[in-house]
Amino acid sequence: MATTQVETVSTGADKAKLATAAMLVVAALAAYYLLAKQGSLVQWGALLLGLAAAVVVFFTSEPGKALYGFGQDAWREVKKVVWPARKEAIQMTAYVFGFVLLMALFLWLTDKTLEWLFYDLILGWKK
């Protein structure tokens, strides 16, 4: 992580930006439904334009900038991951499928054995 300090200070301008972003989302949804008679192209255009404006306003606030910074840090960490080779990934997948098949067979045999034991031998309920 780039920062180790937690900042919880929120200014009035940030609150106003977040409220404006929320109002833009509501306005975009209202425009989508109110412009139904204008055609779907106008509806979707108004919706996408309103949502894009809300995203721009959100990312100008401090929480938006923090989210963007978090995304950059996360992407940097993903680049550091050493991914397995294709052969290794296929082998591990085969091991998992084999284990699942083995466990399914074990549980099925256990279920059938207990069913036979209780219903046929102990209770005498023949099917």
Stockholm file with secondary structure:
# STOCKHOLM 1.0

chainA/1-127         MATTQVETVSTGADKAKLATAAMLVVAALAAYYLLAKQGSLVQWGALLLGLAAAVVVFFTSEPGKALYGFGQDAWREVKKVVWPARKEAIQMTAYVFGFVLLMALFLWLTDKTLEWLFYDLILGWKK
#=GR chainA/1-127 SS CCCCCCCCCCCHHHHHHHHHHHHHHHHHHHHHHHTGGGCHHHHHHHHHHHHHHHHHHHHHSHHHHHHHHHHHHHHHHHHHCCCCCHHHHHHHHHHHHHHHHHHHHHHHHHHHHHHIIIIIIISCCCC
#=GC SS_cons         CCCCCCCCCCCHHHHHHHHHHHHHHHHHHHHHHHTGGGCHHHHHHHHHHHHHHHHHHHHHSHHHHHHHHHHHHHHHHHHHCCCCCHHHHHHHHHHHHHHHHHHHHHHHHHHHHHHIIIIIIISCCCC
//
